[in-house]
Amino acid sequence: MKWAQEKHTEYNSELGVREAHIKFLSRENLRLLVFLKDTGQFMEAS
């Protein structure tokens, strides 16, 4: 998994979100984030 090998930086995170937004607008992919309702804790993503 490429994303698991890269160092997490603010720049890489921003780039990933921008790419996901483009894919969403072009209807290629929909990123799904799952949070716990009670605590707001992030659980998983697609």
C-alpha positions as CSV (number, residue, x, y, z in Angstrom):
1,M,0.0,0.0,0.0
2,K,1.6,3.2,-1.2
3,W,-0.1,5.4,1.3
4,A,1.2,3.3,4.2
5,Q,4.8,3.7,3.0
6,E,4.8,7.5,2.7
7,K,5.6,9.9,5.6
8,H,2.5,11.8,6.7
9,T,2.9,15.6,6.2
10,E,0.4,18.4,6.0
11,Y,1.3,18.7,2.3
12,N,0.6,15.0,1.6
13,S,-2.7,15.2,3.5
14,E,-3.8,18.3,1.6
15,L,-2.9,16.7,-1.7
16,G,-4.9,13.5,-0.8
17,V,-8.0,15.5,0.1
18,R,-7.7,17.6,-3.1
19,E,-7.4,14.4,-5.3
20,A,-10.3,12.8,-3.5
21,H,-12.4,15.9,-4.1
22,I,-11.6,15.8,-7.9
23,K,-12.5,12.1,-8.0
24,F,-15.8,12.8,-6.1
25,L,-16.7,15.6,-8.6
26,S,-16.0,13.3,-11.5
27,R,-18.0,10.5,-9.9
28,E,-15.0,8.2,-9.9
29,N,-14.8,7.6,-6.2
30,L,-16.5,8.6,-3.0
31,R,-14.4,8.7,0.2
32,L,-16.2,7.5,3.2
33,L,-15.1,8.4,6.7
34,V,-16.6,6.7,9.8
35,F,-16.8,8.4,13.2
36,L,-18.3,7.2,16.5
37,K,-21.4,9.3,17.1
38,D,-20.9,9.6,20.9
39,T,-17.2,10.6,20.9
40,G,-16.5,11.8,17.4
41,Q,-13.5,9.4,17.3
42,F,-12.4,8.5,13.8
43,M,-12.8,4.8,13.1
44,E,-12.2,4.0,9.4
45,A,-12.1,5.2,5.9
46,S,-12.8,3.7,2.5
